[in-house]
């Protein structure tokens, strides 16, 4: 497994996730334009997009692909979760959501494709560890957060018109947010997450993910920006050092697998 991780961190190979959603029908464009944070008029290839609630918080996320019949959505979470989120907003729209047995192919160098087979992909149990070391959040890490608090403001196209959560995005455009996504290094055994984090006696954030890695217990957290890197935080059952992302181990520096 360490050899596969080393290759993935070097940008080699890919991960494959089964299940893609086709959005089609006469109102497919207008419906999806009113849901996604990306402007479909600018879409020329794969693009990550978010689906927010009316408070501007992330509910779902996916990679968006143009398709001859409409649009393909490759979910960052579950296919069922993404489909359910979209179905809640279909009222009189002439839109069909079709589950396709295709794969989201996430290449370790950052490129994404849709394919008919996932043969040759890394085992999916490696993906959380790979994304952690690269500083890439999973949907479970960012759900309920504002895009700008988790470094995903580049997935929001301002000026595209009305969509769910757009009013909050417009109000906060250009304004400083108080939180950001950071790395955690546990100074002891791992503990369960989510976990409230404290610094100098006050709550400053929440640990979203903690995993055992070849380099100790590491994690991701959303923490107030005034907490400096290198600060020692406390949480129920543990202490943590705050680190910038990506982790330096993402280059596998100073360590080689024996495999």
C-alpha positions as CSV (number, residue, x, y, z in Angstrom):
1,X,0.0,0.0,0.0
2,X,2.9,2.4,0.7
3,X,4.3,1.9,-2.8
4,X,0.9,2.8,-4.3
5,X,0.6,5.8,-2.0
6,X,4.1,7.0,-3.0
7,X,3.2,6.7,-6.7
8,X,-0.2,8.5,-6.2
9,X,1.5,11.4,-4.3
10,X,4.0,11.7,-7.2
11,X,1.0,12.2,-9.6
12,X,0.9,8.7,-11.1
13,X,-2.2,6.5,-11.6
14,X,-5.9,7.2,-10.9
15,X,-8.8,6.5,-8.6
16,X,-12.2,5.3,-10.0
17,X,-15.6,6.0,-8.5
18,X,-18.6,4.2,-9.9
19,X,-21.8,6.1,-10.6
20,X,-22.4,9.2,-12.7
21,X,-25.6,11.3,-13.0
22,X,-26.9,12.5,-16.4
23,X,-29.0,15.6,-16.2
24,X,-31.1,15.9,-19.4
25,X,-34.4,17.3,-20.7
26,X,-35.7,20.6,-22.1
27,X,-35.0,22.4,-18.9
28,X,-31.7,20.7,-18.0
29,X,-29.6,23.9,-18.6
30,X,-31.8,26.3,-16.8
31,X,-32.4,23.9,-13.9
32,X,-28.7,23.1,-13.3
33,X,-27.7,26.8,-13.8
34,X,-30.0,27.6,-10.9
35,X,-28.4,25.0,-8.7
36,X,-24.7,24.8,-9.3
37,X,-22.1,27.5,-8.3
38,X,-20.4,27.3,-11.8
39,X,-21.6,29.2,-14.9
40,X,-22.6,26.5,-17.4
41,X,-22.2,29.1,-20.2
42,X,-18.5,29.0,-19.6
43,X,-18.2,25.2,-19.4
44,X,-15.8,23.8,-22.0
45,X,-14.5,20.8,-20.1
46,X,-14.6,19.1,-16.6
47,X,-15.1,21.6,-13.8
48,X,-15.7,21.2,-10.1
49,X,-18.9,22.7,-8.8
50,X,-20.7,23.1,-5.4
51,X,-24.4,22.8,-4.5
52,X,-25.2,25.1,-1.6
53,X,-28.2,25.7,0.7
54,X,-29.9,29.0,1.2
55,X,-27.4,29.9,3.9
56,X,-24.5,29.5,1.4
57,X,-23.3,26.3,3.1
58,X,-22.0,23.4,1.0
59,X,-24.5,20.5,0.7
60,X,-23.0,18.5,-2.2
61,X,-20.2,18.7,-4.7
62,X,-19.4,17.2,-8.1
63,X,-17.4,17.4,-11.2
64,X,-19.4,18.7,-14.1
65,X,-18.9,17.5,-17.7
66,X,-20.7,18.7,-20.8
67,X,-22.7,15.9,-22.6
68,X,-24.6,15.8,-25.9
69,X,-27.8,15.1,-24.0
70,X,-27.2,17.7,-21.2
71,X,-24.7,17.4,-18.4
72,X,-22.9,14.7,-16.5
73,X,-22.3,15.1,-12.7
74,X,-19.7,12.9,-11.1
75,X,-20.4,13.1,-7.3
76,X,-17.7,13.8,-4.8
77,X,-19.8,12.0,-2.2
78,X,-22.5,9.5,-3.0
79,X,-24.6,9.3,-6.1
80,X,-27.7,8.9,-4.0
81,X,-26.9,12.0,-2.0
82,X,-26.4,14.2,-5.0
83,X,-29.5,12.9,-6.8
84,X,-31.6,13.5,-3.7
85,X,-30.2,17.1,-3.3
86,X,-31.2,17.9,-6.9
87,X,-34.6,16.2,-6.7
88,X,-35.6,18.5,-3.9
89,X,-35.6,21.5,-6.2
90,X,-37.3,19.9,-9.2
91,X,-40.9,21.4,-9.3
92,X,-42.2,22.0,-12.7
93,X,-38.9,21.6,-14.5
94,X,-38.8,19.2,-17.4
95,X,-35.6,17.5,-16.1
96,X,-34.6,13.9,-15.9
97,X,-31.9,12.6,-13.6
98,X,-30.5,9.3,-14.9
99,X,-28.0,7.2,-13.0
100,X,-25.3,5.8,-15.4
101,X,-22.9,2.9,-14.7
102,X,-19.9,5.1,-15.6
103,X,-16.8,5.9,-13.6
104,X,-15.4,9.2,-12.4
105,X,-11.7,8.8,-13.1
106,X,-9.7,11.1,-10.7
107,X,-6.1,11.1,-11.9
108,X,-3.5,11.7,-9.2
109,X,-2.1,14.6,-11.3
110,X,-5.5,16.4,-10.8
111,X,-7.1,15.7,-14.2
112,X,-10.6,14.2,-14.3
113,X,-12.5,12.1,-16.9
114,X,-15.5,9.9,-17.2
115,X,-14.9,6.3,-18.3
116,X,-16.6,3.0,-18.8
117,X,-14.1,1.0,-16.7
118,X,-12.2,1.5,-13.5
119,X,-9.7,-1.3,-14.3
120,X,-6.2,-0.5,-13.1
121,X,-7.3,2.1,-10.5
122,X,-5.9,2.3,-7.0
123,X,-8.0,0.7,-4.2
124,X,-10.5,3.2,-3.0
125,X,-9.4,2.7,0.6
126,X,-6.2,4.6,-0.4
127,X,-8.1,7.7,-1.5
128,X,-8.8,9.3,1.9
129,X,-5.1,8.9,2.8
130,X,-4.0,10.4,-0.5
131,X,-6.3,13.4,-0.3
132,X,-5.4,14.0,3.3
133,X,-1.6,14.2,2.5
134,X,-2.4,16.4,-0.5
135,X,-4.6,18.7,1.6
136,X,-7.7,17.9,-0.5
137,X,-11.0,17.8,1.4
138,X,-13.5,15.1,1.0
139,X,-17.2,16.1,0.8
140,X,-17.6,15.1,4.5
141,X,-14.9,17.6,5.4
142,X,-16.6,20.6,3.8
143,X,-20.3,19.8,4.1
144,X,-22.0,22.6,6.1
145,X,-19.1,25.1,5.5
146,X,-19.0,28.2,3.4
147,X,-16.9,27.7,0.2
148,X,-14.5,30.5,1.2
149,X,-13.8,28.9,4.6
150,X,-12.5,25.7,3.0
151,X,-10.5,27.2,0.1
152,X,-13.1,26.4,-2.6
153,X,-14.1,29.9,-3.7
154,X,-12.6,29.2,-7.1
155,X,-15.6,26.9,-7.6
156,X,-18.0,29.8,-7.4
157,X,-18.6,31.9,-10.5
158,X,-19.7,35.4,-9.5
159,X,-22.0,37.3,-11.8
160,X,-23.7,34.2,-13.3
161,X,-27.1,35.0,-12.0
162,X,-29.4,33.4,-9.5
163,X,-28.7,30.0,-7.9
164,X,-29.4,28.5,-4.5
165,X,-27.1,30.2,-2.0
166,X,-26.2,33.1,-4.5
167,X,-27.5,35.8,-2.2
168,X,-25.1,34.9,0.6
169,X,-22.2,34.5,-1.9
170,X,-22.9,38.0,-3.2
171,X,-23.0,39.5,0.3
172,X,-19.7,38.0,1.2
173,X,-17.9,38.7,-2.1
174,X,-14.5,40.3,-1.4
175,X,-15.0,40.1,2.4
176,X,-12.5,38.4,4.7
177,X,-13.7,35.1,6.3
178,X,-12.6,34.1,9.7
179,X,-11.8,30.4,9.1
180,X,-9.7,28.4,6.8
181,X,-8.8,24.7,6.1
182,X,-5.6,23.6,7.8
183,X,-3.7,20.5,8.7
184,X,-3.4,18.8,12.1
185,X,-0.7,16.7,13.5
186,X,-1.8,14.7,16.5
187,X,0.6,14.7,19.5
188,X,-0.7,11.3,20.7
189,X,-3.1,8.5,19.8
190,X,-6.0,9.4,17.4
191,X,-9.4,10.3,18.5
192,X,-12.9,10.4,17.0
193,X,-14.0,13.2,14.8
194,X,-15.7,15.7,14.3
195,X,-13.9,17.2,17.3
196,X,-14.0,20.8,18.7
197,X,-10.6,22.4,19.0
198,X,-9.5,24.9,21.6
199,X,-6.6,27.4,21.8
200,X,-5.7,29.5,24.8
201,X,-9.0,28.4,26.4
202,X,-11.4,29.2,23.6
203,X,-13.0,27.3,20.8
204,X,-11.3,28.1,17.5
205,X,-12.5,25.4,15.1
206,X,-13.3,21.8,14.4
207,X,-11.3,18.8,13.4
208,X,-13.0,17.2,10.3
209,X,-10.8,14.2,9.7
210,X,-8.0,12.3,11.5
211,X,-6.3,9.2,10.0
212,X,-3.3,7.0,10.9
213,X,-0.7,7.5,8.2
214,X,2.9,6.3,7.7
215,X,3.9,9.6,9.2
216,X,1.7,9.5,12.3
217,X,-1.9,10.6,13.0
218,X,-2.7,13.6,10.6
219,X,-5.9,15.4,9.9
220,X,-7.8,18.3,8.4
221,X,-9.6,21.0,10.3
222,X,-11.4,24.3,9.8
223,X,-9.8,26.8,12.2
224,X,-9.9,30.5,12.8
225,X,-7.2,32.4,10.9
226,X,-5.7,34.2,13.9
227,X,-4.4,30.9,15.2
228,X,-0.8,30.7,13.9
229,X,0.8,27.6,12.3
230,X,2.7,25.7,14.9
231,X,0.2,26.5,17.6
232,X,-0.8,23.6,19.9
233,X,-4.5,23.0,20.0
234,X,-6.5,20.9,22.4
235,X,-9.4,18.7,21.8
236,X,-11.3,16.0,23.8
237,X,-8.7,13.3,24.3
238,X,-5.8,14.8,22.4
239,X,-3.5,17.7,21.5
240,X,-2.6,18.8,18.0
241,X,-0.2,21.0,16.1
242,X,-1.5,23.3,13.4
243,X,0.2,22.9,10.0
244,X,-0.2,24.4,6.6
245,X,-1.5,22.3,3.6
246,X,-0.5,20.3,1.8
247,X,1.5,18.3,4.3
248,X,5.2,18.1,3.6
249,X,4.9,14.3,3.5
250,X,2.9,14.7,0.2
251,X,6.3,14.8,-1.5
252,X,7.4,11.6,0.4
253,X,10.6,13.5,1.2
254,X,13.2,11.6,3.2
255,X,11.3,8.3,3.1
256,X,11.1,5.5,0.6
257,X,8.9,2.5,0.7
258,X,10.6,-0.8,1.2
259,X,8.1,-2.5,-1.2
